[in-house]
Amino acid sequence: MALVRCDFFSEVLEVGTSMTVLLPQAGEEQIGISTGSARADRGFPVLYLLHGLSDDSSAWLRYTSIERYAAPLGVAVVMPEVQRSFYADEVHGGRYWTFLSEELPQVVGSFFRVSERREDTFVAGLSMGGYGALKWALHQPERFAAAASLSGALDLEAICRDPARRQLVERVFDGEVGPDDDLFTLLGEAEIESLPSLYVGCGTEDHLFAGNERFVDEATLAGVDVHVDFRPGEHEWGLWDATIRDVLAWLPLGD
């Protein structure tokens, strides 16, 4: 695969930002790497892969084998950077939700030959990024064929009650999470038949496990078919490296 570190100016954020991008590259000569067919003529399928609270656009590449896992599938992987924004339009900060959901796909489409078809477009993320992935999928279900959360921070109300997160919550949400940022409200308002396939994974020893259980219970009650992947583990990269490989195998990637 080709690795691209892309630094560009965001009109929405009004500042320079970055994304890390993996692009499929067909070939037979690279030892030890299996590659899929490159679909540049039709546009590569694309996975938007979102980082967690303490990470940046390089974290997935540095701490997992995402490049090796994605290579044989022929899927492009776009890893944007959103600071500690919770993928929200911050009350006292940048418009990161607008950047993610509106500007980023336009920029990616103008820079790289990726497919714009729903059946070729996916989103996933870990922790804060797991929340961001499901938020994006619930807001714009027509964009994605599948969305996955790994150890997601899915219960924002519980997070807001954590004194250790008070400063963050005040900056991003002004202390109160509104309905447009609350996954349970979005889930309750969703047209179930229009939703993409959902994957919720989490370690059973993770401090966010209860919130993941609650989301799965609410989704099941609403009639949403969720692929549940609860396995032994904590909030750490060894688990996410294993889980993202399973997420990629689960994605409905066509020929």
N, C-alpha and C positions, 0 to 999 in steps of 0.2 A: 504494500500500500504506500501511497505517497502521504507524507506528513507535512502539513502546512500550518505554520504559525502565522496567523493573520491579524495584523494590527490595523485598525481602521477607525474612522471618525463616526460617531453616532450622532445623528441629528436630534434624536429624541433625548439622549442623555446630555448632549452638548459638550461632549468630551471624548477623547480617544479611548478606545477599549480594545479588547482582544478576544479571539476565539482560536481554539485548536481544532484542526480538521484532518480527518483521515479520509483519503479518497482511494477507491479500488484501483488496482493496477494489475491487469492480466499478465501472466508470465509463467515460465516453466523452469527457469534456470536458477532461481534463488534457493539455496540449500536450506532445508528445514522449514520452509514456509509454504503452506497450501494456499493457493489463490483461486478465487472464483472468477467467473466470466465478467469482464468489464462491460457495463451497459451504457457507455458514455453517449451512444447514439440516441438512446431512449431516455436518458437521464437516470442516474444512480438512485436506487432506493436510499432513503436518508433516515438516520436515527439522530434526533436531538438528545444529547446526553448531558444532564444537568448536574452541577456540583453541589456540595454541601456547604454548611455555614462557615467552616474554617478553611475552605478550599478555594481554588481558582480554576481557570480554564485548562490547566495542565494536569490537574490532580488525577483524573481517570487514567491518563496515559502513564503517569509516573508510578502509580500504586497498584495498577491491575495490568493484565495482558490483553486489554481491549483490542489493540491492533492485531494481535495474533488470532484472537477469536473472531474478529469481524472480517478478516482477509478472505477466508474461503467462501463467505456469504455474499461477497460483492456489494456490501452496503457501505455507504458513506456515513461517517460519524462526525457530527458537529457538536463541539463542546464550548459553549459560550461562557462569558464571565459576567457575574452580576453582583459581586461583592457580598455583603451580608444583608441583602435586600428582601429575602424571602419571596423573591420573584413578584414583588408588589410595586405599585407606584407609591413610593415612600411619602408619608406626610411631611417629613423633614429631610428630604433627600431627592434622589433621582427617580425618574419614571421607568423603573426596571420592568414592570409588567408590560407597559406599552412597547418598550424596547424588545422584549422577548416575543410577544404575541403578534406584533405588527411589523416592526422594522427588521428584526433579525431574519425572518424567512425571505423578505425581499432582498436583503443584502446577500444572503447565501445564494439565492437564485440568480442574482446578477453576477456573482463571482465564480460560481461553480456549476457544473452541468448535473444538477440533481433533479429528480422527478418532482413534479408538483401534484401528482395524483394522490388522492387520499390513500389508496391501497398500497402505496409505496412510502408512506410517511409515518414515522413512529416517534415516541418520546419516552424517555426513562430518566430516572435520577435517584440519588441517594440522599437520605436524611432531609435537609431543607429542599434538595433537588427532587426527592420523591414527592414531597408536597407540591412543588412547582409543576412536576409532570402531570399529576392528577388534576391540579387546578387548570392547567392549560387544556387538558383533554375534556374536562367538564364544561369549560367555557366555549371551546371551539371543537366540538365532537366531529364536525364535518371535515376537519383538517387531518385527523389521524385514524389509521386502521387499528392501532394498538397503543396502549400506554402502560408503563410499569413503574411501580414505586418500590424501592429497596430501602428498608428501615426508615420509611418516611415519617417526617414530623407532621402527621396528618391531623392531629387534634390540637389546633391552634389555641383554643380556649384553655386547655390544660397548660400549654406552654406559657400563655400570658399570665397564669397564676404563679409561675416559677419566679421567685425573687431574683434569681441569678440572671434572668432574661429581661428584667424590668426596663433597663436602659434601651435595649434593642427594641422592645415592643413599643416603647414611647416614641422612638425615632421613626420606626416603620409604620406603625398603625395608630400612633397617638393614644396608645393604651387600650384601645378597643378594636377588636376585629370585626369588620363589617361583613354583610352577607356576601359581597362579591369575592371576599377572600376566605370564607369559611367553607370547607369542603362538604360539610354535612348539609348546609343550606343549599349549596350547588347541587348536591346529590338529590336532595328532596325536590328540587325544581326541574331536574333533568327529564328529557324525553328518553325513557329507558331504551327504546328501540333504536335511537339514533347514536347511542354511545359506542365508542370503540371498545375493543376487547381490553379488559383490565387485568393487571397482574399486581398482586400485593404480596411482597415478601418481607420477612423480618425475622431476626433472631429472637428466640423465646426468652433469652436473658437480657435483651435490649431494654433500656429505660423507656423507649418509645413503643414497646410491644403492646401495652394496653390500648393506646390510641389506634394502632393498626387493627387490633381485634375489634374495637368499636366500629371502625370504618367498614370492615368486612361484614360485621353483623348488620349494620344499617344498609349496606349495599344489597346484601342477600334478602333482607326484609323488603326492600324496594323492588326486588325481582331482577337485580343486576347479576349477571353471570361473571363472577370474579375467580380468576385462577389464584388460589391461595398457596403460598409457599412459606410456611412457618417451620423453621428448622432450628436446632440448637445453635446458639451463637450470640455474640454481643455486638456492640456498635463499632465494628472494626473492618479494615480493608480485606482481611482474609476471607470474611464472609461475603463481602461485596464482589470480590474477584470471582468467587465460585458462583454467586447468584447471577451476575451479569452474563456469564456464559450460558446459564440456563434460560435467561430472558431472551438472549439472541436466538437460541434454539426454538423458543416458543413463538417468536414473531412470525406472522403469516407472510413470509417473503415468497413472492411468486417467481416464476421463471422470467 
